[in-house]
Amino acid sequence: MSPQMIVAVAEGGVIGRNGRLPWHVPEDLRHFKRTTMGHVLVMGRRTFEGLPGVLPGRPHVVVSRTLRRAPRNVHLVSSLEAAFEKARELGDPSPFVVGGAAIYRAAYPHVERIVLTRLHMTVEGDTVLPPIPTAFELVETTPLGDRASVEVYVRGRRGLA
């Protein structure tokens, strides 16, 4: 296996506002928990700081050059490559990259699978998802309640575009 990515995106590609999710969609939160439970979560510092706390059942690996201390079950590293290595050390060869935008952009060449919740709503935001490279192909779409659907992309045979 290899790293994978999970992201929720509203119309216009919005993924965040002021370091937080600009929506509250319980179905998406349940989907996120169900999909990532037992996996290592790889994230940037701002995404980590925007969480309500350490999410149970999922070790966190935070990519940061400025954080010096972290709570229990949170591992600090200085690069995305170091984050993937730490995930392997923790026994997870297929961790989930969970944001933010700069981490997503840097992770595209490394991930084989993207689980994207497409929220059918318009929200104000200051952070957008970098365009998904053409190397990824949409292979599955599943409704998620009335306000969202889950799209699964996998890296195709074309390589990284």
Contacts in CASP RR format, 6 or more apart in sequence:
PFRMAT RR
TARGET T0000
AUTHOR 0000-0000-0000
METHOD contacts of the structure
MODEL  1
MSPQMIVAVAEGGVIGRNGRLPWHVPEDLRHFKRTTMGHVLVMGRRTFEG
LPGVLPGRPHVVVSRTLRRAPRNVHLVSSLEAAFEKARELGDPSPFVVGG
AAIYRAAYPHVERIVLTRLHMTVEGDTVLPPIPTAFELVETTPLGDRASV
EVYVRGRRGLA
1 93 0 8 1.000
1 94 0 8 1.000
1 112 0 8 1.000
2 93 0 8 1.000
2 94 0 8 1.000
2 110 0 8 1.000
2 111 0 8 1.000
2 112 0 8 1.000
3 42 0 8 1.000
3 84 0 8 1.000
3 87 0 8 1.000
3 94 0 8 1.000
3 95 0 8 1.000
3 96 0 8 1.000
3 97 0 8 1.000
3 107 0 8 1.000
3 110 0 8 1.000
3 111 0 8 1.000
3 112 0 8 1.000
4 94 0 8 1.000
4 95 0 8 1.000
4 96 0 8 1.000
4 97 0 8 1.000
4 111 0 8 1.000
4 112 0 8 1.000
4 113 0 8 1.000
4 114 0 8 1.000
4 115 0 8 1.000
5 96 0 8 1.000
5 97 0 8 1.000
5 98 0 8 1.000
5 104 0 8 1.000
5 107 0 8 1.000
5 108 0 8 1.000
5 111 0 8 1.000
5 113 0 8 1.000
5 114 0 8 1.000
5 115 0 8 1.000
6 32 0 8 1.000
6 35 0 8 1.000
6 36 0 8 1.000
6 96 0 8 1.000
6 97 0 8 1.000
6 98 0 8 1.000
6 114 0 8 1.000
6 115 0 8 1.000
6 116 0 8 1.000
6 117 0 8 1.000
7 15 0 8 1.000
7 98 0 8 1.000
7 99 0 8 1.000
7 104 0 8 1.000
7 114 0 8 1.000
7 115 0 8 1.000
7 116 0 8 1.000
7 117 0 8 1.000
7 129 0 8 1.000
8 15 0 8 1.000
8 21 0 8 1.000
8 23 0 8 1.000
8 25 0 8 1.000
8 28 0 8 1.000
8 32 0 8 1.000
8 116 0 8 1.000
8 117 0 8 1.000
8 119 0 8 1.000
8 148 0 8 1.000
9 15 0 8 1.000
9 116 0 8 1.000
9 117 0 8 1.000
9 118 0 8 1.000
9 119 0 8 1.000
9 129 0 8 1.000
10 22 0 8 1.000
10 23 0 8 1.000
10 119 0 8 1.000
10 121 0 8 1.000
10 122 0 8 1.000
10 123 0 8 1.000
11 119 0 8 1.000
11 120 0 8 1.000
11 121 0 8 1.000
11 122 0 8 1.000
11 123 0 8 1.000
12 122 0 8 1.000
12 128 0 8 1.000
13 128 0 8 1.000
13 129 0 8 1.000
14 22 0 8 1.000
14 123 0 8 1.000
14 124 0 8 1.000
14 125 0 8 1.000
14 127 0 8 1.000
14 128 0 8 1.000
15 21 0 8 1.000
15 99 0 8 1.000
15 100 0 8 1.000
15 101 0 8 1.000
15 127 0 8 1.000
15 128 0 8 1.000
15 129 0 8 1.000
16 22 0 8 1.000
16 125 0 8 1.000
16 126 0 8 1.000
16 127 0 8 1.000
17 123 0 8 1.000
17 124 0 8 1.000
17 125 0 8 1.000
17 126 0 8 1.000
17 127 0 8 1.000
18 126 0 8 1.000
19 46 0 8 1.000
19 47 0 8 1.000
19 49 0 8 1.000
19 50 0 8 1.000
19 127 0 8 1.000
20 50 0 8 1.000
22 123 0 8 1.000
22 124 0 8 1.000
22 125 0 8 1.000
23 119 0 8 1.000
23 121 0 8 1.000
23 123 0 8 1.000
25 119 0 8 1.000
25 147 0 8 1.000
25 148 0 8 1.000
27 144 0 8 1.000
27 145 0 8 1.000
27 147 0 8 1.000
27 148 0 8 1.000
28 117 0 8 1.000
28 119 0 8 1.000
28 144 0 8 1.000
28 148 0 8 1.000
31 117 0 8 1.000
31 144 0 8 1.000
31 150 0 8 1.000
32 117 0 8 1.000
33 55 0 8 1.000
35 96 0 8 1.000
35 115 0 8 1.000
36 55 0 8 1.000
36 58 0 8 1.000
36 96 0 8 1.000
36 98 0 8 1.000
37 57 0 8 1.000
37 58 0 8 1.000
38 57 0 8 1.000
38 58 0 8 1.000
38 92 0 8 1.000
39 58 0 8 1.000
39 92 0 8 1.000
39 94 0 8 1.000
39 95 0 8 1.000
39 96 0 8 1.000
40 58 0 8 1.000
40 59 0 8 1.000
40 60 0 8 1.000
40 61 0 8 1.000
40 86 0 8 1.000
40 87 0 8 1.000
40 90 0 8 1.000
40 91 0 8 1.000
40 92 0 8 1.000
40 95 0 8 1.000
40 96 0 8 1.000
41 55 0 8 1.000
41 58 0 8 1.000
41 59 0 8 1.000
41 60 0 8 1.000
41 61 0 8 1.000
41 95 0 8 1.000
41 96 0 8 1.000
41 98 0 8 1.000
42 61 0 8 1.000
42 63 0 8 1.000
42 80 0 8 1.000
42 83 0 8 1.000
42 84 0 8 1.000
42 87 0 8 1.000
42 95 0 8 1.000
42 96 0 8 1.000
42 97 0 8 1.000
42 98 0 8 1.000
42 103 0 8 1.000
42 107 0 8 1.000
43 60 0 8 1.000
43 61 0 8 1.000
43 62 0 8 1.000
43 63 0 8 1.000
43 97 0 8 1.000
43 98 0 8 1.000
43 99 0 8 1.000
43 100 0 8 1.000
43 103 0 8 1.000
44 62 0 8 1.000
44 63 0 8 1.000
44 64 0 8 1.000
44 99 0 8 1.000
44 100 0 8 1.000
44 102 0 8 1.000
44 103 0 8 1.000
45 62 0 8 1.000
45 63 0 8 1.000
45 64 0 8 1.000
45 66 0 8 1.000
45 67 0 8 1.000
46 100 0 8 1.000
47 98 0 8 1.000
47 99 0 8 1.000
47 100 0 8 1.000
47 103 0 8 1.000
48 60 0 8 1.000
48 62 0 8 1.000
48 64 0 8 1.000
48 67 0 8 1.000
48 74 0 8 1.000
53 71 0 8 1.000
54 60 0 8 1.000
54 71 0 8 1.000
54 72 0 8 1.000
54 73 0 8 1.000
54 74 0 8 1.000
59 73 0 8 1.000
59 74 0 8 1.000
59 75 0 8 1.000
59 87 0 8 1.000
59 90 0 8 1.000
59 92 0 8 1.000
60 70 0 8 1.000
60 73 0 8 1.000
60 74 0 8 1.000
60 75 0 8 1.000
61 74 0 8 1.000
61 75 0 8 1.000
61 77 0 8 1.000
61 83 0 8 1.000
61 86 0 8 1.000
61 87 0 8 1.000
61 90 0 8 1.000
61 95 0 8 1.000
62 70 0 8 1.000
62 74 0 8 1.000
62 75 0 8 1.000
62 76 0 8 1.000
62 77 0 8 1.000
63 77 0 8 1.000
63 78 0 8 1.000
63 79 0 8 1.000
63 80 0 8 1.000
63 82 0 8 1.000
63 83 0 8 1.000
63 103 0 8 1.000
64 76 0 8 1.000
64 77 0 8 1.000
64 78 0 8 1.000
65 78 0 8 1.000
67 76 0 8 1.000
68 76 0 8 1.000
70 76 0 8 1.000
75 86 0 8 1.000
75 90 0 8 1.000
77 83 0 8 1.000
77 85 0 8 1.000
77 86 0 8 1.000
80 103 0 8 1.000
80 106 0 8 1.000
80 107 0 8 1.000
80 110 0 8 1.000
83 95 0 8 1.000
84 95 0 8 1.000
84 110 0 8 1.000
87 93 0 8 1.000
87 95 0 8 1.000
96 115 0 8 1.000
97 103 0 8 1.000
97 104 0 8 1.000
97 107 0 8 1.000
97 111 0 8 1.000
100 127 0 8 1.000
101 127 0 8 1.000
101 128 0 8 1.000
101 129 0 8 1.000
101 130 0 8 1.000
104 129 0 8 1.000
104 130 0 8 1.000
105 130 0 8 1.000
108 130 0 8 1.000
108 132 0 8 1.000
108 133 0 8 1.000
108 160 0 8 1.000
109 160 0 8 1.000
111 155 0 8 1.000
112 154 0 8 1.000
112 155 0 8 1.000
113 152 0 8 1.000
113 153 0 8 1.000
113 154 0 8 1.000
113 155 0 8 1.000
114 132 0 8 1.000
114 136 0 8 1.000
114 152 0 8 1.000
114 153 0 8 1.000
114 154 0 8 1.000
115 150 0 8 1.000
115 151 0 8 1.000
115 152 0 8 1.000
116 132 0 8 1.000
116 150 0 8 1.000
116 151 0 8 1.000
116 152 0 8 1.000
116 153 0 8 1.000
117 144 0 8 1.000
117 148 0 8 1.000
117 149 0 8 1.000
117 150 0 8 1.000
117 151 0 8 1.000
118 148 0 8 1.000
118 149 0 8 1.000
118 150 0 8 1.000
118 151 0 8 1.000
119 147 0 8 1.000
119 148 0 8 1.000
120 147 0 8 1.000
120 148 0 8 1.000
120 149 0 8 1.000
121 147 0 8 1.000
132 153 0 8 1.000
133 160 0 8 1.000
133 161 0 8 1.000
134 158 0 8 1.000
134 161 0 8 1.000
135 155 0 8 1.000
135 156 0 8 1.000
135 158 0 8 1.000
135 159 0 8 1.000
135 160 0 8 1.000
135 161 0 8 1.000
136 153 0 8 1.000
136 154 0 8 1.000
136 155 0 8 1.000
136 156 0 8 1.000
137 153 0 8 1.000
137 154 0 8 1.000
137 155 0 8 1.000
137 156 0 8 1.000
138 151 0 8 1.000
138 152 0 8 1.000
138 153 0 8 1.000
139 152 0 8 1.000
139 153 0 8 1.000
139 154 0 8 1.000
140 150 0 8 1.000
140 151 0 8 1.000
140 152 0 8 1.000
141 149 0 8 1.000
141 150 0 8 1.000
141 151 0 8 1.000
141 152 0 8 1.000
142 149 0 8 1.000
142 150 0 8 1.000
143 149 0 8 1.000
144 150 0 8 1.000
END
